[in-house]
Amino acid sequence: MTGNPNQPSLLIPPNKLLARLSVEDYKRLAPSLEAVRLSTKSVLQGPEVPLQRVYFPGGGVCSIACMMAGGETVDVAAIGNDGFIGVTAFFKGKVEFHEAVVRIPNNAVAMPVTAFRREMERGGAFADAMTRYAQAFVATLIQSAACNALHPIEQRCARWLLDIHDRVDRSEFSLTQELLATMLGVRRASVTVCAGALHHGGIIDYGRNRMIIRDRARLETTSCECYAAAKRYFAAVLQ
């Protein structure tokens, strides 16, 4: 597919929500879409970054991070080519309670919030896809809250690695232990112990700035029930 007619070389990355649209729907949206590069650590939305555009990633991983008054953060959701960043565009209030942060860089498509809301009011296939995704997204946030409260770090670590693996669609990707600790909301030392156990078990391999999934099936076994539950939510809502 191609995007903005003023940018004839614009290629839409393989975002699964955009892929649900018909050619006719896409052509109508194309003038409002812009190809962008999302760089690691970029903050797309937060207290100091009002939401002006929604983003449809084509790969990589962005996350929703909850920030505490003392400066601690924990990621509560991962977003990749299965969704979009900017669910709060459904609402018109000011966003002050979380950040949307790029964890693994990727190409994406950006759409102004004004165009997004116009399409939602119009109805049709685009509005239906976005609403369905928002349903599944909220369900995963609830699951994530329970997971963070009840499940040990080893299981949560496995779940996050599976979430990332699904979205980057390759077994080797860039991920530091420091970043994984930030995503899990724990000390780096805890991640070192957890990753070491997974490594010695032959499930993963890792270096200074890379992670390799060696045994996907065993990683799923190590994970808590929340990974499979989230996949069921998306399968049920986005069928």
Secondary structure as UniProt FT lines:
FT   TURN            5..6
FT   TURN            8..9
FT   HELIX           16..19
FT   HELIX           23..29
FT   HELIX           30..32
FT   STRAND          34..38
FT   TURN            40..41
FT   STRAND          43..46
FT   TURN            47..48
FT   STRAND          53..57
FT   STRAND          61..67
FT   TURN            69..70
FT   STRAND          73..79
FT   TURN            81..82
FT   HELIX           87..90
FT   STRAND          98..104
FT   STRAND          106..112
FT   HELIX           113..122
FT   HELIX           125..150
FT   HELIX           153..168
FT   STRAND          172..173
FT   HELIX           177..184
FT   HELIX           188..200
FT   TURN            201..202
FT   STRAND          204..206
FT   STRAND          211..213
FT   HELIX           216..222
FT   HELIX           225..237
//
